[in-house]
Each structure stands twice: as C-alpha cells, then as structure tokens.
Amino acid sequence: MRLVFQKLGNLFWLWTVLGTVWAWFFPEHFTWFITDKVPGTEIKLINLGLGVIMLGMGITLSVADFRAVLLRPWVVGLGVVAQFLIMPMLGWLVATLFDLPPMLKLGLILVSCCPGGTASNVICYLARANVALSVLMTMCSTLAAILLTPLLTRMYASAILDVDAWAMFRSMVTIVLLPVIGGVALNQLLGHKLDGLRKVSPLVSMLVIVLIVGGVVGATKANIVTHFGGLLLAVFILHALGFLLGYGAGWLARLAEGDRRTLSIEVGMQNSGLGSALAKQHFSLLAATPCAISALYHCLIGSFLAAIWRVKRRDDGSAG
C-alpha cells in the first residue's frame, strides 16, 4: 500500500494538469471549494484545506528535525534567503516588464513572496536531490513566511494597492503557524500511532492543492482567456528563472550537486495554494489567477527537471 501511495504522489504533476483541464471544462466541479464555507461555521473551505496541508506537514516533523537545522544552518539559511530574495524580486520585475493589469501584477508578486511548497519535497525525491534538506528548507521558509510574505508583498506591491500586512500576518498565523505547531505536538504525543496518517497525508495535500488550483482556474476562466498570452508567459518566466537562479546560488556557494538541485527546486516551487487563498481573502479572485497558473507551471517544470536529473549522474559519482 505504501508503494501505491508513493507512486500516486510521484504523479502529482499529472493530477495538477488533469485537475486544471477538468476545471476548465467543468468549473462548477471545483469553484465550490474556494467559495463555500464549512456548514454551520464561518470557516472557508479553502482555508480549512490549507490548514490540513500544514497539519500534515507538522505531523512529519519532530523536535529532532528542528535540531537538525542547527547542524547545517548556513545551507538551510542560504535556501531560505534565496527563496525570499530571488523570487519576490523576480515577481516584481516580470510583472512590471509584462505590464500586467494591477490585480494580475499583484497576484504574481504575491505568489513570488510565498514560501516553498510541500510539493517540492516530492520533486526532490524524484530528482534524487537531498530530500532531508528539502524538508528542512520547506519547514524554515514556511515559518519565515509568516512574517516575510506580508512584508515583502507590501514592499513590492505597495504602488499597486495598499496592502494590509497585519491582516495578512494574522492569516498566516491561522493558516500556517497554528496547524504546523499542532502537527508537531501531535507527533510528539502520538509518535508511531500516526504512521498511517503520515502515509496518506501527502495525497490529501495534493488533492487540496488540485482543488484550489481547479477552483481558481474555473472561477477566472474568462480572465485567463482575456490575458492568455502575456499572463501565461510571465508566470512561466518567473518559475523558469527561479529554478535557474536557485541552482546558480547553490553553484556559487559550491554546494554538492544534490544540494544544488534541492536549492533549485525549493526556490523555483512556491506554495501557490497559500498564495491563492491569501489573494482571494485579501485582494480579489482575479489576483488569485497567477497563483493557480503558478501551481501548474512549477509542477511541470519541476517534473521535467526531475526526469532529467533522475538519470543523470551527480558529481560525487553516485546516480543522481
């Protein structure tokens, strides 16, 4: 069963593509996830879904994992700095050069200011990169994003719209910090009793991301058609450069090949689901459009690179 779950997870790029195509032709099958609330409450389904993803990340982490950061602090730190230095700058630059409408420009900047996505861990596994380092970088960038995502979005997008960084910070605490802490606490208390949950957690996370991406694509289909050429190219360039510059940062730091691949994937892949939720909650559905397209592109580019790297030997002589 574990092997089946693993194979299903390795095809994350395929589920994203299929979900996007499905949502394009049958929008109503997905839009409910980004518009409806949990019955009898004011909790939005999209926020609950993201909370589930972060809880799933939390139950895979332990206090020992946080201690492991201290063993290679400069490498993990390099990844986090590259994530929040390279991508936000690229997001602003690409959005400006393509002269996108204000809300699309805002959405592109917002997703570029988000932390690395959990899907990056799957891609690192496929690419035979450093999976442990990938998990640590995702964890650290996610925690740093609680503060940095609102601040960077405000810094780069203030000319477009008055960004309420404090409101975004409160959302980050609710959607990211509390579920992760809850997951770590459950892991400490229950340990191996959560093994079954850990096996299905990646698949649940992927399902939620596909639902979010499909919901945004379905709801903004008309806007995607209107801005088709420029928007798709802008988002592609953002992620292509992210992967390239992330690898370049690892090369400049003289990291091993496996670590360079990890840095490339961590920088190039964003938490687009989080970007979509923040855009919809604090700006508009139109601003969430680049975030949905972002999820599709970074999965495709990451999977393409993984296919190449999986059969390419690393510079340490091991299969890479």
C-alpha positions, 0 to 999 in steps of 0.5 A: 500500500505504501508503494501505491501511495508513493507512486500516486504522489510521484504523479502529482504533476499529472493530477495538477494538469488533469485537475486544471483541464477538468476545471476548465471544462467543468468549473462548477466541479471545483469553484465550490471549494474556494467559495463555500464555507464549512456548514454551520461555521464561518470557516472557508473551505479553502482555508480549512484545506490549507490548514490540513496541508500544514497539519500534515506537514507538522505531523512529519516533523519532530523536535529532532528535525528542528535540531537538525537545522542547527547542524547545517544552518548556513545551507538551510539559511542560504535556501531560505534567503534565496527563496525570499530574495530571488523570487519576490524580486523576480515577481516584481520585475516580470510583472512590471516588464509584462505590464500586467493589469494591477490585480494580475501584477499583484497576484504574481508578486504575491505568489513570488513572496510565498514560501516553498511548497510541500510539493517540492519535497516530492520533486526532490525525491524524484530528482534524487536531490537531498530530500532531508534538506528539502524538508528542512528548507520547506519547514524554515521558509514556511515559518519565515513566511509568516512574517516575510510574505506580508512584508515583502508583498507590501514592499513590492506591491505597495504602488499597486494597492495598499496592502494590509500586512497585519491582516495578512500576518494574522492569516498566516498565523491561522493558516500556517503557524497554528496547524504546523505547531499542532502537527508537531505536538501531535507527533510528539504525543502520538509518535508511531500511532500516526504512521498511517496518517503520515502515509496518506497525508501527502495525497490529501495535500495534493488533492487540496492543492488540485482543488484550489488550483481547479477552483481558481482556474474555473472561477477566472476562466474568462480572465485567463482567456482575456490575458492568455498570452502575456499572463501565461508567459510571465508566470512561466518566466518567473518559475523558469528563472527561479529554478535557474537562479536557485541552482546558480546560488547553490553553484556559487556557494559550491554546494554538492550537486544534490544540494544544488538541485534541492536549492533549485527546486525549493526556490523555483516551487512556491506554495501557490495554494497559500498564495491563492487563498491569501489573494482571494481573502485579501485582494480579489479572485482575479489576483488569485489567477497567477497563483493557480497558473503558478501551481501548474507551471512549477509542477511541470517544470519541476517534473521535467527537471526531475526526469532529467536529473533522475538519470543523470549522474551527480558529481560525487559519482553516485546516480543522481 
